Amino acid sequence: MNDVNAPAPFDEARARAVLAAAGLPADAPLLSFGENAVFKLTGSAGVPGASGLVVKVGRSRELLARAERELAVAGWLAEHGVPAVRAAEPAPRLVDGHPVTLWHRLPDAVRPAEPSDLAEPLKRVHALPAPAFGLPRRELLGGVERWLRLAGDAIDPADAEYLRARRDGFEAAAAALAPHLAPGPIHGDALPRNVHVGPDGPVLVDLETFSADFREHDLVVLALSRDRYGLDPRAYDSFVRAYGWDVREWEGCAVLRGARETASCAWVAQHAPANPKALAEFRRRVASLRDGDATVRWYPF
């Protein structure tokens, strides 16, 4: 039986309706669709310079505080000269229950980002003191419940309960870890897709997961990409050389890796109600976790 109180699926059509309600062009080209729908603006009445902007539409009101923090982070990085995307408005708009933020569009990429392109921006972030406005801990598993709730009855309830139990176990294990690096500001989702290589070099994008926590969180991401997502080991090694340390040498790596696997599996679940491919990928991931098979290839979604 369907839950009549379940939230409506967040899909491209819903995101475009939010654009229209915000007075922005609903036919704007879609750049990406994930936790946010990201559109390229090509012009809009009442929005100066709209042709040079990108708009992000968040999935729900729950993401408003995170959108506010992302804008604060963008300003803080600008103050410290860290190459990162810059905000076009100082505060998010809340439109029909969705946070909407505007960003300056970056110059066209000169080439795709490589893992080694992450190293220098991460080192600069990892050298910063905490900002005055404060950053939360990296609640890697904090979104699991929301993502499973958004999945609703599109996924097997037994799989949802399995992931909840796995989340609880890794939360406890992570709380007992001792870091190798000094804790502080981190990106939180350090992947090549979150680096844009423009004419002036690598620029960090997608700042919404910035946190203050173990620096190892930023390094485990690529280690998992090597093991689960088919990242060429040579590309991983180039990142390690550029950064100067391999997180796999740290005894806590397996714990943070397991936590991230759990979160990544639950993240895909939220797309299942509207996308059969997401459901298939979710089932692949959760089955491999249940089987304890670390060799099963996962596919980016």
Beta strands, then each sheet from edge to edge (+ up, - down):
strand 1: 30-33
strand 2: 36-40
strand 3: 53-58
strand 4: 93-95
strand 5: 98-104
strand 6: 184-186
strand 7: 195-198
strand 8: 201-204
strand 9: 211-213
sheet 1: 1+ 2- 3+ 5- 4+
sheet 2: 6+ 9-
sheet 3: 7+ 8-
end
